Amino acid sequence: MAKQTIMIDFDDTIVESIFLQRVNRFLNTCYTFDDFKDEYYIDNIIPKDKREQFFAEFCDTNPYFEVKIIEDAKEVIQKLNQKYEVYICSGCVMYNMPSKSAQIFAYKYQFLIKTFPFLSPQRFVFTNSKHVLKGDIIIDDYLDNLAGEFKQKYLFSSYHNRRFTEQDLKNLGIKRVKSWKEIAEILL
Ligand SMILES: [Mg+2]
């Protein structure tokens, strides 16, 4: 029997946000994730006239060089990979810096093949248009990215999505998961 397919998001699902640290460094501030309860785009805190400079610098230095992997993500994905057909699905186009985004594809690809050598690079899907995806299971921290055709949809808890209630999510056929341990309990 064919294995079920599972699409796993990358940023804020497998690795912590790459923006908080970079924004703090750029602005010389000490923001924490709690300051962005309703805001997915942490970079929106940067004054508009400085955003181009921020993104130019952001794309020029590999933001995944110092990124933190979310607890248990690697171990659980390795186990999921034995039971399911695992796809990593991630947007790479910076919405306000498309001309510089080619490097983001390369940075993510390099990080993935180095950190997850057991995954097939043939199953890396780099797109910002996740609503067109379909399969059996999807895990993502961004609600809009769960709009595709899937039998099971999981919202990975993150700083920006805490406001959605269990009932909000239930109405959309989505279940919240708070950790990779919880994902392991459900899917393994
Ligand atoms: Mg994400």
Backbone and ligand atoms as CSV (ligand in chain L), in Angstrom:
chain,resi,resn,atom,element,x,y,z
A,1,MET,N,N,0.837,-1.202,0.000
A,1,MET,CA,C,0.000,0.000,0.000
A,1,MET,C,C,0.876,1.258,0.000
A,2,ALA,N,N,0.462,2.230,-0.795
A,2,ALA,CA,C,1.255,3.468,-0.870
A,2,ALA,C,C,1.231,4.185,0.482
A,3,LYS,N,N,2.357,4.788,0.802
A,3,LYS,CA,C,2.420,5.546,2.055
A,3,LYS,C,C,1.587,6.819,1.921
A,4,GLN,N,N,1.056,7.285,3.043
A,4,GLN,CA,C,0.355,8.566,3.047
A,4,GLN,C,C,1.370,9.703,2.880
A,5,THR,N,N,0.939,10.775,2.241
A,5,THR,CA,C,1.836,11.921,2.061
A,5,THR,C,C,1.638,12.924,3.195
A,6,ILE,N,N,2.742,13.515,3.610
A,6,ILE,CA,C,2.682,14.533,4.659
A,6,ILE,C,C,3.531,15.730,4.224
A,7,MET,N,N,2.913,16.897,4.225
A,7,MET,CA,C,3.603,18.144,3.841
A,7,MET,C,C,3.951,18.903,5.113
A,8,ILE,N,N,5.219,19.182,5.292
A,8,ILE,CA,C,5.659,19.874,6.509
A,8,ILE,C,C,6.276,21.214,6.138
A,9,ASP,N,N,5.764,22.253,6.773
A,9,ASP,CA,C,6.306,23.603,6.573
A,9,ASP,C,C,7.684,23.704,7.227
A,10,PHE,N,N,8.426,24.715,6.843
A,10,PHE,CA,C,9.798,24.868,7.349
A,10,PHE,C,C,9.897,25.976,8.413
A,11,ASP,N,N,9.759,27.249,7.990
A,11,ASP,CA,C,9.939,28.368,8.927
A,11,ASP,C,C,8.846,28.387,9.992
A,12,ASP,N,N,9.234,28.495,11.247
A,12,ASP,CA,C,8.321,28.547,12.393
A,12,ASP,C,C,7.590,27.228,12.645
A,13,THR,N,N,7.964,26.183,11.906
A,13,THR,CA,C,7.414,24.847,12.167
A,13,THR,C,C,8.578,23.889,12.473
A,14,ILE,N,N,9.601,23.936,11.633
A,14,ILE,CA,C,10.809,23.135,11.880
A,14,ILE,C,C,11.888,23.984,12.553
A,15,VAL,N,N,12.010,25.228,12.092
A,15,VAL,CA,C,13.002,26.138,12.704
A,15,VAL,C,C,12.299,27.375,13.248
A,16,GLU,N,N,12.917,27.967,14.270
A,16,GLU,CA,C,12.358,29.199,14.849
A,16,GLU,C,C,12.481,30.345,13.852
A,17,SER,N,N,11.674,31.366,14.063
A,17,SER,CA,C,11.680,32.526,13.162
A,17,SER,C,C,13.086,33.048,12.931
A,18,ILE,N,N,13.392,33.312,11.670
A,18,ILE,CA,C,14.702,33.879,11.351
A,18,ILE,C,C,14.659,35.404,11.406
A,19,PHE,N,N,13.476,35.958,11.676
A,19,PHE,CA,C,13.329,37.415,11.597
A,19,PHE,C,C,13.588,38.139,12.913
A,20,LEU,N,N,13.161,37.540,14.041
A,20,LEU,CA,C,13.229,38.267,15.313
A,20,LEU,C,C,14.651,38.761,15.613
A,21,GLN,N,N,15.592,37.831,15.552
A,21,GLN,CA,C,16.978,38.170,15.860
A,21,GLN,C,C,17.534,39.208,14.880
A,22,ARG,N,N,17.221,39.019,13.615
A,22,ARG,CA,C,17.753,39.936,12.587
A,22,ARG,C,C,17.141,41.330,12.703
A,23,VAL,N,N,15.838,41.375,13.006
A,23,VAL,CA,C,15.177,42.673,13.179
A,23,VAL,C,C,15.754,43.389,14.389
A,24,ASN,N,N,15.932,42.664,15.491
A,24,ASN,CA,C,16.503,43.267,16.702
A,24,ASN,C,C,17.903,43.814,16.441
A,25,ARG,N,N,18.662,43.072,15.693
A,25,ARG,CA,C,20.027,43.506,15.399
A,25,ARG,C,C,20.015,44.761,14.515
A,26,PHE,N,N,19.129,44.759,13.552
A,26,PHE,CA,C,19.037,45.883,12.602
A,26,PHE,C,C,18.560,47.161,13.297
A,27,LEU,N,N,17.579,47.013,14.199
A,27,LEU,CA,C,17.004,48.191,14.860
A,27,LEU,C,C,17.650,48.495,16.211
A,28,ASN,N,N,18.518,47.597,16.647
A,28,ASN,CA,C,19.120,47.709,17.981
A,28,ASN,C,C,18.026,47.688,19.069
A,29,THR,N,N,17.166,46.708,18.984
A,29,THR,CA,C,16.031,46.573,19.912
A,29,THR,C,C,16.075,45.212,20.604
A,30,CYS,N,N,15.114,44.998,21.524
A,30,CYS,CA,C,15.064,43.723,22.269
A,30,CYS,C,C,13.663,43.122,22.203
A,31,TYR,N,N,13.038,43.186,21.068
A,31,TYR,CA,C,11.695,42.607,20.954
A,31,TYR,C,C,11.739,41.107,21.239
A,32,THR,N,N,10.611,40.592,21.780
A,32,THR,CA,C,10.479,39.142,21.961
A,32,THR,C,C,9.261,38.688,21.149
A,33,PHE,N,N,9.066,37.382,21.049
A,33,PHE,CA,C,7.918,36.880,20.280
A,33,PHE,C,C,6.588,37.383,20.853
A,34,ASP,N,N,6.565,37.629,22.180
A,34,ASP,CA,C,5.322,38.109,22.805
A,34,ASP,C,C,4.884,39.476,22.271
A,35,ASP,N,N,5.803,40.217,21.668
A,35,ASP,CA,C,5.449,41.520,21.091
A,35,ASP,C,C,4.749,41.381,19.742
A,36,PHE,N,N,4.638,40.156,19.235
A,36,PHE,CA,C,4.063,39.962,17.897
A,36,PHE,C,C,2.920,38.948,17.934
A,37,LYS,N,N,2.003,39.149,18.869
A,37,LYS,CA,C,0.916,38.172,19.038
A,37,LYS,C,C,-0.036,38.123,17.845
A,38,ASP,N,N,-0.221,39.277,17.190
A,38,ASP,CA,C,-1.163,39.322,16.071
A,38,ASP,C,C,-0.471,39.599,14.746
A,39,GLU,N,N,0.820,39.569,14.747
A,39,GLU,CA,C,1.558,39.989,13.548
A,39,GLU,C,C,2.476,38.874,13.070
A,40,TYR,N,N,2.159,38.334,11.908
A,40,TYR,CA,C,2.983,37.271,11.332
A,40,TYR,C,C,4.306,37.839,10.818
A,41,TYR,N,N,4.227,39.020,10.200
A,41,TYR,CA,C,5.415,39.622,9.593
A,41,TYR,C,C,6.141,40.519,10.602
A,42,ILE,N,N,7.100,39.923,11.303
A,42,ILE,CA,C,7.868,40.655,12.312
A,42,ILE,C,C,8.549,41.877,11.689
A,43,ASP,N,N,8.957,41.765,10.434
A,43,ASP,CA,C,9.670,42.866,9.761
A,43,ASP,C,C,8.797,44.110,9.565
A,44,ASN,N,N,7.480,43.971,9.749
A,44,ASN,CA,C,6.604,45.147,9.617
A,44,ASN,C,C,6.905,46.217,10.665
A,45,ILE,N,N,7.648,45.833,11.715
A,45,ILE,CA,C,7.993,46.803,12.756
A,45,ILE,C,C,9.084,47.770,12.272
A,46,ILE,N,N,9.742,47.410,11.201
A,46,ILE,CA,C,10.809,48.265,10.655
A,46,ILE,C,C,10.169,49.436,9.902
A,47,PRO,N,N,10.618,50.666,10.174
A,47,PRO,CA,C,10.056,51.808,9.435
A,47,PRO,C,C,10.150,51.568,7.919
A,48,LYS,N,N,9.118,51.979,7.209
A,48,LYS,CA,C,9.010,51.672,5.773
A,48,LYS,C,C,10.251,52.097,4.980
A,49,ASP,N,N,10.787,53.254,5.327
A,49,ASP,CA,C,11.928,53.758,4.533
A,49,ASP,C,C,13.225,52.981,4.785
A,50,LYS,N,N,13.206,52.068,5.765
A,50,LYS,CA,C,14.421,51.275,6.050
A,50,LYS,C,C,14.282,49.814,5.633
A,51,ARG,N,N,13.088,49.442,5.163
A,51,ARG,CA,C,12.840,48.013,4.875
A,51,ARG,C,C,13.672,47.492,3.719
A,52,GLU,N,N,13.873,48.322,2.719
A,52,GLU,CA,C,14.643,47.863,1.564
A,52,GLU,C,C,16.072,47.514,1.995
A,53,GLN,N,N,16.621,48.370,2.823
A,53,GLN,CA,C,17.982,48.115,3.328
A,53,GLN,C,C,18.016,46.828,4.164
A,54,PHE,N,N,16.994,46.671,5.022
A,54,PHE,CA,C,16.930,45.474,5.859
A,54,PHE,C,C,16.902,44.212,4.998
A,55,PHE,N,N,16.027,44.190,4.007
A,55,PHE,CA,C,15.875,42.968,3.203
A,55,PHE,C,C,17.084,42.708,2.306
A,56,ALA,N,N,17.696,43.781,1.849
A,56,ALA,CA,C,18.902,43.598,1.026
A,56,ALA,C,C,19.982,42.911,1.880
A,57,GLU,N,N,20.144,43.382,3.108
A,57,GLU,CA,C,21.131,42.775,4.013
A,57,GLU,C,C,20.706,41.362,4.405
A,58,PHE,N,N,19.410,41.203,4.644
A,58,PHE,CA,C,18.856,39.915,5.061
A,58,PHE,C,C,19.160,38.833,4.017
A,59,CYS,N,N,18.944,39.178,2.758
A,59,CYS,CA,C,19.135,38.195,1.689
A,59,CYS,C,C,20.614,37.954,1.383
A,60,ASP,N,N,21.448,38.900,1.745
A,60,ASP,CA,C,22.873,38.767,1.436
A,60,ASP,C,C,23.646,37.909,2.438
A,61,THR,N,N,23.074,37.712,3.642
A,61,THR,CA,C,23.751,36.871,4.630
A,61,THR,C,C,22.811,35.724,4.974
A,62,ASN,N,N,23.289,34.520,4.914
A,62,ASN,CA,C,22.444,33.342,5.125
A,62,ASN,C,C,21.756,33.383,6.496
A,63,PRO,N,N,20.428,33.610,6.530
A,63,PRO,CA,C,19.745,33.714,7.816
A,63,PRO,C,C,19.638,32.364,8.539
A,64,TYR,N,N,19.892,31.271,7.814
A,64,TYR,CA,C,19.788,29.942,8.443
A,64,TYR,C,C,21.107,29.488,9.056
A,65,PHE,N,N,22.108,30.330,8.932
A,65,PHE,CA,C,23.415,30.000,9.501
A,65,PHE,C,C,23.314,29.842,11.023
A,66,GLU,N,N,22.467,30.664,11.658
A,66,GLU,CA,C,22.403,30.665,13.126
A,66,GLU,C,C,20.999,30.295,13.632
A,67,VAL,N,N,20.219,29.650,12.792
A,67,VAL,CA,C,18.830,29.376,13.179
A,67,VAL,C,C,18.733,28.236,14.194
A,68,LYS,N,N,17.664,28.280,15.018
A,68,LYS,CA,C,17.473,27.235,16.024
A,68,LYS,C,C,16.395,26.252,15.546
A,69,ILE,N,N,16.706,24.976,15.608
A,69,ILE,CA,C,15.713,23.957,15.237
A,69,ILE,C,C,14.749,23.789,16.408
A,70,ILE,N,N,13.470,23.751,16.127
A,70,ILE,CA,C,12.464,23.602,17.184
A,70,ILE,C,C,12.612,22.212,17.833
A,71,GLU,N,N,12.418,22.184,19.148
A,71,GLU,CA,C,12.657,20.969,19.942
A,71,GLU,C,C,11.964,19.738,19.340
A,72,ASP,N,N,12.708,18.672,19.227
A,72,ASP,CA,C,12.248,17.345,18.760
A,72,ASP,C,C,11.912,17.276,17.270
A,73,ALA,N,N,11.989,18.397,16.548
A,73,ALA,CA,C,11.572,18.388,15.131
A,73,ALA,C,C,12.377,17.362,14.327
A,74,LYS,N,N,13.679,17.385,14.499
A,74,LYS,CA,C,14.516,16.514,13.675
A,74,LYS,C,C,14.234,15.028,13.939
A,75,GLU,N,N,14.156,14.676,15.224
A,75,GLU,CA,C,13.950,13.271,15.591
A,75,GLU,C,C,12.582,12.777,15.108
A,76,VAL,N,N,11.568,13.603,15.294
A,76,VAL,CA,C,10.208,13.176,14.910
A,76,VAL,C,C,10.094,13.084,13.386
A,77,ILE,N,N,10.682,14.034,12.664
A,77,ILE,CA,C,10.607,13.989,11.195
A,77,ILE,C,C,11.335,12.751,10.667
A,78,GLN,N,N,12.424,12.393,11.327
A,78,GLN,CA,C,13.143,11.179,10.898
A,78,GLN,C,C,12.241,9.944,11.035
A,79,LYS,N,N,11.482,9.884,12.133
A,79,LYS,CA,C,10.568,8.754,12.326
A,79,LYS,C,C,9.382,8.830,11.365
A,80,LEU,N,N,8.850,10.028,11.176
A,80,LEU,CA,C,7.730,10.193,10.230
A,80,LEU,C,C,8.144,9.729,8.839
A,81,ASN,N,N,9.411,9.968,8.512
A,81,ASN,CA,C,9.915,9.646,7.179
A,81,ASN,C,C,9.904,8.141,6.897
A,82,GLN,N,N,9.881,7.347,7.982
A,82,GLN,CA,C,9.819,5.893,7.785
A,82,GLN,C,C,8.394,5.420,7.540
A,83,LYS,N,N,7.444,6.183,8.044
A,83,LYS,CA,C,6.042,5.762,7.951
A,83,LYS,C,C,5.285,6.464,6.819
A,84,TYR,N,N,5.718,7.688,6.502
A,84,TYR,CA,C,5.004,8.507,5.515
A,84,TYR,C,C,5.950,8.929,4.395
A,85,GLU,N,N,5.333,9.440,3.290
A,85,GLU,CA,C,6.111,10.088,2.237
A,85,GLU,C,C,6.207,11.564,2.635
A,86,VAL,N,N,7.373,11.968,3.115
A,86,VAL,CA,C,7.514,13.302,3.704
A,86,VAL,C,C,7.958,14.337,2.669
A,87,TYR,N,N,7.205,15.418,2.585
A,87,TYR,CA,C,7.560,16.566,1.752
A,87,TYR,C,C,7.815,17.761,2.672
A,88,ILE,N,N,8.843,18.518,2.373
A,88,ILE,CA,C,9.047,19.788,3.069
A,88,ILE,C,C,8.589,20.876,2.109
A,89,CYS,N,N,7.695,21.704,2.592
A,89,CYS,CA,C,7.096,22.695,1.709
A,89,CYS,C,C,7.308,24.088,2.284
A,90,SER,N,N,7.941,24.965,1.518
A,90,SER,CA,C,8.307,26.257,2.082
A,90,SER,C,C,8.336,27.354,1.032
A,91,GLY,N,N,7.814,28.506,1.405
A,91,GLY,CA,C,7.903,29.681,0.531
A,91,GLY,C,C,9.281,30.303,0.647
A,92,CYS,N,N,9.824,30.751,-0.456
A,92,CYS,CA,C,11.180,31.342,-0.436
A,92,CYS,C,C,11.198,32.766,-0.988
A,93,VAL,N,N,10.106,33.212,-1.544
A,93,VAL,CA,C,10.109,34.554,-2.136
A,93,VAL,C,C,9.753,35.571,-1.055
A,94,MET,N,N,10.691,36.469,-0.744
A,94,MET,CA,C,10.431,37.551,0.200
A,94,MET,C,C,9.453,38.505,-0.471
A,95,TYR,N,N,8.295,38.715,0.174
A,95,TYR,CA,C,7.226,39.428,-0.526
A,95,TYR,C,C,7.607,40.849,-0.931
A,96,ASN,N,N,8.553,41.456,-0.216
A,96,ASN,CA,C,8.941,42.805,-0.641
A,96,ASN,C,C,10.368,42.872,-1.190
A,97,MET,N,N,10.925,41.715,-1.511
A,97,MET,CA,C,12.264,41.697,-2.101
A,97,MET,C,C,12.395,40.521,-3.074
A,98,PRO,N,N,11.458,40.384,-4.021
A,98,PRO,CA,C,11.505,39.222,-4.936
A,98,PRO,C,C,12.790,39.151,-5.756
A,99,SER,N,N,13.355,40.295,-6.102
A,99,SER,CA,C,14.549,40.279,-6.961
A,99,SER,C,C,15.761,39.678,-6.251
A,100,LYS,N,N,15.740,39.653,-4.930
A,100,LYS,CA,C,16.891,39.118,-4.183
A,100,LYS,C,C,16.613,37.731,-3.610
A,101,SER,N,N,15.431,37.178,-3.871
A,101,SER,CA,C,15.003,35.966,-3.164
A,101,SER,C,C,15.635,34.675,-3.668
A,102,ALA,N,N,16.302,34.706,-4.809
A,102,ALA,CA,C,16.920,33.474,-5.332
A,102,ALA,C,C,17.843,32.863,-4.277
A,103,GLN,N,N,18.509,33.726,-3.530
A,103,GLN,CA,C,19.451,33.226,-2.516
A,103,GLN,C,C,18.729,32.487,-1.388
A,104,ILE,N,N,17.508,32.884,-1.100
A,104,ILE,CA,C,16.753,32.221,-0.021
A,104,ILE,C,C,16.466,30.763,-0.399
A,105,PHE,N,N,16.165,30.516,-1.686
A,105,PHE,CA,C,15.975,29.127,-2.142
A,105,PHE,C,C,17.244,28.324,-1.837
A,106,ALA,N,N,18.387,28.892,-2.195
A,106,ALA,CA,C,19.665,28.193,-2.013
A,106,ALA,C,C,19.968,27.972,-0.520
A,107,TYR,N,N,19.753,29.001,0.302
A,107,TYR,CA,C,20.033,28.873,1.737
A,107,TYR,C,C,19.194,27.752,2.360
A,108,LYS,N,N,17.905,27.730,2.013
A,108,LYS,CA,C,17.015,26.710,2.605
A,108,LYS,C,C,17.399,25.319,2.123
A,109,TYR,N,N,17.654,25.221,0.822
A,109,TYR,CA,C,18.018,23.925,0.254
A,109,TYR,C,C,19.281,23.378,0.943
A,110,GLN,N,N,20.272,24.250,1.083
A,110,GLN,CA,C,21.532,23.819,1.712
A,110,GLN,C,C,21.307,23.391,3.166
A,111,PHE,N,N,20.499,24.157,3.888
A,111,PHE,CA,C,20.200,23.818,5.284
A,111,PHE,C,C,19.515,22.451,5.359
A,112,LEU,N,N,18.532,22.244,4.471
A,112,LEU,CA,C,17.747,21.002,4.512
A,112,LEU,C,C,18.603,19.773,4.195
A,113,ILE,N,N,19.432,19.868,3.151
A,113,ILE,CA,C,20.200,18.653,2.815
A,113,ILE,C,C,21.264,18.353,3.882
A,114,LYS,N,N,21.729,19.409,4.565
A,114,LYS,CA,C,22.740,19.203,5.611
A,114,LYS,C,C,22.097,18.678,6.910
A,115,THR,N,N,20.946,19.248,7.285
A,115,THR,CA,C,20.335,18.935,8.583
A,115,THR,C,C,19.458,17.694,8.524
A,116,PHE,N,N,18.869,17.435,7.343
A,116,PHE,CA,C,17.957,16.293,7.190
A,116,PHE,C,C,18.453,15.400,6.053
A,117,PRO,N,N,19.641,14.799,6.223
A,117,PRO,CA,C,20.219,14.016,5.121
A,117,PRO,C,C,19.370,12.798,4.759
A,118,PHE,N,N,18.461,12.401,5.666
A,118,PHE,CA,C,17.612,11.228,5.416
A,118,PHE,C,C,16.399,11.567,4.549
A,119,LEU,N,N,16.130,12.848,4.306
A,119,LEU,CA,C,14.990,13.231,3.467
A,119,LEU,C,C,15.414,13.307,2.009
A,120,SER,N,N,14.457,13.026,1.116
A,120,SER,CA,C,14.766,13.124,-0.308
A,120,SER,C,C,14.612,14.564,-0.786
A,121,PRO,N,N,15.681,15.167,-1.322
A,121,PRO,CA,C,15.566,16.529,-1.869
A,121,PRO,C,C,14.558,16.604,-3.013
A,122,GLN,N,N,14.244,15.446,-3.598
A,122,GLN,CA,C,13.232,15.419,-4.676
A,122,GLN,C,C,11.859,15.790,-4.118
A,123,ARG,N,N,11.745,15.766,-2.795
A,123,ARG,CA,C,10.445,16.074,-2.181
A,123,ARG,C,C,10.460,17.410,-1.452
A,124,PHE,N,N,11.367,18.283,-1.837
A,124,PHE,CA,C,11.326,19.646,-1.313
A,124,PHE,C,C,10.478,20.474,-2.275
A,125,VAL,N,N,9.488,21.151,-1.734
A,125,VAL,CA,C,8.575,21.943,-2.571
A,125,VAL,C,C,8.718,23.403,-2.160
A,126,PHE,N,N,9.285,24.205,-3.041
A,126,PHE,CA,C,9.497,25.618,-2.711
A,126,PHE,C,C,8.442,26.468,-3.411
A,127,THR,N,N,7.413,26.834,-2.663
A,127,THR,CA,C,6.370,27.693,-3.227
A,127,THR,C,C,5.725,28.530,-2.133
A,128,ASN,N,N,5.329,29.729,-2.481
A,128,ASN,CA,C,4.567,30.573,-1.550
A,128,ASN,C,C,3.068,30.341,-1.713
A,129,SER,N,N,2.671,29.568,-2.728
A,129,SER,CA,C,1.242,29.354,-3.029
A,129,SER,C,C,0.788,27.993,-2.530
A,130,LYS,N,N,0.766,27.825,-1.211
A,130,LYS,CA,C,0.499,26.504,-0.644
A,130,LYS,C,C,-0.961,26.078,-0.763
A,131,HIS,N,N,-1.843,27.022,-1.082
A,131,HIS,CA,C,-3.266,26.669,-1.216
A,131,HIS,C,C,-3.499,25.696,-2.378
A,132,VAL,N,N,-2.563,25.579,-3.306
A,132,VAL,CA,C,-2.763,24.666,-4.441
A,132,VAL,C,C,-2.346,23.233,-4.101
A,133,LEU,N,N,-1.736,23.033,-2.939
A,133,LEU,CA,C,-1.226,21.707,-2.592
A,133,LEU,C,C,-2.358,20.762,-2.193
A,134,LYS,N,N,-2.133,19.469,-2.391
A,134,LYS,CA,C,-3.049,18.482,-1.822
A,134,LYS,C,C,-2.289,17.235,-1.385
A,135,GLY,N,N,-2.929,16.464,-0.517
A,135,GLY,CA,C,-2.263,15.276,-0.003
A,135,GLY,C,C,-3.039,14.751,1.187
A,136,ASP,N,N,-2.379,13.984,2.034
A,136,ASP,CA,C,-3.085,13.396,3.177
A,136,ASP,C,C,-3.004,14.281,4.426
A,137,ILE,N,N,-1.796,14.748,4.731
A,137,ILE,CA,C,-1.592,15.476,5.998
A,137,ILE,C,C,-0.748,16.720,5.728
A,138,ILE,N,N,-1.083,17.827,6.391
A,138,ILE,CA,C,-0.253,19.035,6.272
A,138,ILE,C,C,-0.056,19.646,7.662
A,139,ILE,N,N,1.149,20.151,7.900
A,139,ILE,CA,C,1.482,20.830,9.166
A,139,ILE,C,C,2.099,22.181,8.811
A,140,ASP,N,N,1.531,23.269,9.336
A,140,ASP,CA,C,2.039,24.613,9.019
A,140,ASP,C,C,1.628,25.556,10.148
A,141,ASP,N,N,2.432,26.583,10.385
A,141,ASP,CA,C,2.092,27.537,11.447
A,141,ASP,C,C,1.225,28.687,10.948
A,142,TYR,N,N,1.087,28.806,9.624
A,142,TYR,CA,C,0.353,29.947,9.052
A,142,TYR,C,C,-0.995,29.449,8.540
A,143,LEU,N,N,-2.059,29.980,9.129
A,143,LEU,CA,C,-3.401,29.449,8.854
A,143,LEU,C,C,-3.730,29.416,7.356
A,144,ASP,N,N,-3.420,30.490,6.649
A,144,ASP,CA,C,-3.753,30.557,5.215
A,144,ASP,C,C,-3.082,29.443,4.407
A,145,ASN,N,N,-1.976,28.934,4.927
A,145,ASN,CA,C,-1.263,27.888,4.194
A,145,ASN,C,C,-1.934,26.518,4.322
A,146,LEU,N,N,-2.987,26.446,5.144
A,146,LEU,CA,C,-3.687,25.166,5.342
A,146,LEU,C,C,-4.945,25.076,4.475
A,147,ALA,N,N,-5.011,25.892,3.434
A,147,ALA,CA,C,-6.237,25.973,2.624
A,147,ALA,C,C,-6.340,24.889,1.550
A,148,GLY,N,N,-5.282,24.106,1.342
A,148,GLY,CA,C,-5.303,23.081,0.289
A,148,GLY,C,C,-6.184,21.892,0.653
A,149,GLU,N,N,-6.155,20.862,-0.225
A,149,GLU,CA,C,-7.001,19.672,-0.011
A,149,GLU,C,C,-6.228,18.610,0.762
A,150,PHE,N,N,-6.513,18.519,2.042
A,150,PHE,CA,C,-5.845,17.532,2.894
A,150,PHE,C,C,-6.857,16.868,3.820
A,151,LYS,N,N,-6.596,15.596,4.167
A,151,LYS,CA,C,-7.510,14.877,5.069
A,151,LYS,C,C,-7.291,15.310,6.515
A,152,GLN,N,N,-6.047,15.609,6.846
A,152,GLN,CA,C,-5.731,16.072,8.210
A,152,GLN,C,C,-4.896,17.348,8.117
A,153,LYS,N,N,-5.354,18.373,8.844
A,153,LYS,CA,C,-4.639,19.655,8.824
A,153,LYS,C,C,-4.257,20.037,10.254
A,154,TYR,N,N,-2.982,20.376,10.434
A,154,TYR,CA,C,-2.499,20.738,11.767
A,154,TYR,C,C,-1.865,22.128,11.741
A,155,LEU,N,N,-2.307,22.982,12.664
A,155,LEU,CA,C,-1.691,24.299,12.836
A,155,LEU,C,C,-0.630,24.179,13.918
A,156,PHE,N,N,0.621,24.424,13.555
A,156,PHE,CA,C,1.695,24.350,14.546
A,156,PHE,C,C,1.699,25.657,15.337
A,157,SER,N,N,1.579,25.557,16.659
A,157,SER,CA,C,1.499,26.751,17.509
A,157,SER,C,C,2.714,27.642,17.320
A,158,SER,N,N,2.441,28.936,17.172
A,158,SER,CA,C,3.529,29.886,17.005
A,158,SER,C,C,3.097,31.224,17.578
A,159,TYR,N,N,4.053,32.132,17.769
A,159,TYR,CA,C,3.785,33.428,18.403
A,159,TYR,C,C,2.597,34.160,17.781
A,160,HIS,N,N,2.411,34.028,16.481
A,160,HIS,CA,C,1.432,34.856,15.754
A,160,HIS,C,C,0.059,34.202,15.637
A,161,ASN,N,N,-0.062,32.911,16.013
A,161,ASN,CA,C,-1.365,32.250,15.775
A,161,ASN,C,C,-2.091,31.852,17.065
A,162,ARG,N,N,-1.628,32.387,18.208
A,162,ARG,CA,C,-2.241,32.000,19.489
A,162,ARG,C,C,-3.682,32.481,19.599
A,163,ARG,N,N,-4.025,33.541,18.848
A,163,ARG,CA,C,-5.365,34.122,18.985
A,163,ARG,C,C,-6.477,33.215,18.438
A,164,PHE,N,N,-6.147,32.256,17.597
A,164,PHE,CA,C,-7.178,31.375,17.039
A,164,PHE,C,C,-7.616,30.353,18.087
A,165,THR,N,N,-8.924,30.304,18.353
A,165,THR,CA,C,-9.427,29.371,19.358
A,165,THR,C,C,-9.574,27.971,18.759
A,166,GLU,N,N,-9.739,27.007,19.632
A,166,GLU,CA,C,-9.948,25.627,19.169
A,166,GLU,C,C,-11.197,25.563,18.291
A,167,GLN,N,N,-12.227,26.360,18.678
A,167,GLN,CA,C,-13.467,26.363,17.898
A,167,GLN,C,C,-13.254,26.988,16.517
A,168,ASP,N,N,-12.494,28.106,16.469
A,168,ASP,CA,C,-12.156,28.734,15.166
A,168,ASP,C,C,-11.554,27.678,14.240
A,169,LEU,N,N,-10.599,26.940,14.794
A,169,LEU,CA,C,-9.863,25.966,13.984
A,169,LEU,C,C,-10.747,24.774,13.618
A,170,LYS,N,N,-11.555,24.345,14.587
A,170,LYS,CA,C,-12.448,23.201,14.337
A,170,LYS,C,C,-13.381,23.501,13.161
A,171,ASN,N,N,-13.872,24.741,13.105
A,171,ASN,CA,C,-14.759,25.140,12.005
A,171,ASN,C,C,-14.072,25.025,10.644
A,172,LEU,N,N,-12.751,25.080,10.659
A,172,LEU,CA,C,-11.979,24.992,9.405
A,172,LEU,C,C,-11.403,23.588,9.191
A,173,GLY,N,N,-11.748,22.678,10.092
A,173,GLY,CA,C,-11.236,21.306,9.963
A,173,GLY,C,C,-9.764,21.197,10.327
A,174,ILE,N,N,-9.325,22.079,11.225
A,174,ILE,CA,C,-7.905,22.138,11.589
A,174,ILE,C,C,-7.740,21.836,13.081
A,175,LYS,N,N,-6.647,21.132,13.410
A,175,LYS,CA,C,-6.344,20.872,14.823
A,175,LYS,C,C,-5.025,21.560,15.168
A,176,ARG,N,N,-4.977,22.179,16.346
A,176,ARG,CA,C,-3.726,22.809,16.785
A,176,ARG,C,C,-2.795,21.764,17.385
A,177,VAL,N,N,-1.509,21.856,17.046
A,177,VAL,CA,C,-0.501,21.035,17.724
A,177,VAL,C,C,0.538,21.971,18.338
A,178,LYS,N,N,0.907,21.669,19.591
A,178,LYS,CA,C,1.760,22.611,20.327
A,178,LYS,C,C,3.235,22.241,20.305
A,179,SER,N,N,3.535,21.030,19.889
A,179,SER,CA,C,4.944,20.607,19.912
A,179,SER,C,C,5.130,19.429,18.958
A,180,TRP,N,N,6.396,19.119,18.685
A,180,TRP,CA,C,6.681,17.953,17.842
A,180,TRP,C,C,6.406,16.653,18.595
A,181,LYS,N,N,6.486,16.709,19.936
A,181,LYS,CA,C,6.115,15.523,20.741
A,181,LYS,C,C,4.647,15.182,20.502
A,182,GLU,N,N,3.818,16.228,20.474
A,182,GLU,CA,C,2.391,16.008,20.247
A,182,GLU,C,C,2.140,15.442,18.834
A,183,ILE,N,N,2.869,15.957,17.862
A,183,ILE,CA,C,2.741,15.427,16.491
A,183,ILE,C,C,3.110,13.941,16.481
A,184,ALA,N,N,4.164,13.605,17.204
A,184,ALA,CA,C,4.595,12.200,17.265
A,184,ALA,C,C,3.484,11.338,17.875
A,185,GLU,N,N,2.850,11.832,18.936
A,185,GLU,CA,C,1.778,11.050,19.580
A,185,GLU,C,C,0.609,10.822,18.626
A,186,ILE,N,N,0.311,11.795,17.793
A,186,ILE,CA,C,-0.834,11.679,16.881
A,186,ILE,C,C,-0.503,10.833,15.648
A,187,LEU,N,N,0.676,11.063,15.082
A,187,LEU,CA,C,0.950,10.498,13.750
A,187,LEU,C,C,1.857,9.275,13.729
A,188,LEU,N,N,2.504,8.996,14.859
A,188,LEU,CA,C,3.429,7.831,14.816
A,188,LEU,C,C,2.807,6.596,15.471
L,1,MG,MG,MG,5.882,28.728,8.480
